[in-house]
Amino acid sequence: MQKVLVRNVTLGCALIFAATVATAAPDSYSDSNEYQWLDAHGVPLPYENDSELLEFLTTASVVSEKDIGVGINSSKKLLIDKDGVQAHAIFREADMRKDTARVDGDIYRFFVDSYLFEPAAYHLAKMLDLHNIPPAAVRFVGRRKGSIQIWIEEVVDEEGADFRPPSAMAWVQQTWDRFFFDNLVYNIDRNPGNILVTKDYRQWMIDHTRAFQYKNELKNDKLVKIRRSSWERLLALSEEEIRNALRDYLTIREMNSLLRRRKLIIEHINELLNERGEEAVFYPLN
């Protein structure tokens, strides 16, 4: 993971924040198609979309690498170069599988900690209209195989005195996005260090090597609201589409468990809709 900057904001604190900060800004943050990734010097990269960026990440030469020194697994910060364009990236090599493992007091069968889950999380999020996971792909660095992901430059400190999102509601909505996604992928390593914030006050979810655990249940009960477009895509995506998109990253067991959680989320949201109605469950409302 990158440098720990974001404190753990609970849903209750987020709601208080939204209720007390006045703003004239729109309630939704812009999606990542409008986000401009930066090179190693803070200059916008010359790529128009994620596909071009991924091609750069997987084909650029590695100029240097160094240990990050934090996090649950060994990761490297790379400097990569192609045709004079240089950028930082993070390279993860985690590849551990155990029949059982204890994590934070819980027992996990068929426990996995894998670099393959980084591109899996990125592609799944895009399919669900969530644009807050940096582009990631699989590649070799020398003879070592792992995942490569664009480095997030110029993050801001939520503890800083000047930290004030222009739209409190947009900030809270991103927190709800995270609750939805972490339940879907059963991420057991979401902590303050795995959430980074850029200058546009976008919350970036990083480090998913311990997601996609073999659990046929939801992770927690924080899923009380959902982005309307994500809900619509969750319903529209077929099982075949999900399997085809993620087959290079998930085993059959992991895939089946993901699809089971998808079903549970659909059932859960439908119950909330019956109890509370669309205005209390969906966002944005317009």
Secondary structure by P-SEA (a helix, b strand, c coil): ccccccccccaaaaaaaaacccccccccccccccbbbbcccccccccccaaaaaaaaaccccccccccccccbbbbbcccccccbbbbbbbbbbbbbbccccccccccccccccccaaaaaaaaaaaaccccccbbbbbbcccbbbbbbbbbcccccccccccccccaaaaaaaaaaaaaaaaaacccccccccccccccbbbbbccccccccccccccccccccccaaaaaaaaaccaaaaaaaccccccaaaaaaaaaaaaaaaaaaaaaaacccccccccccc
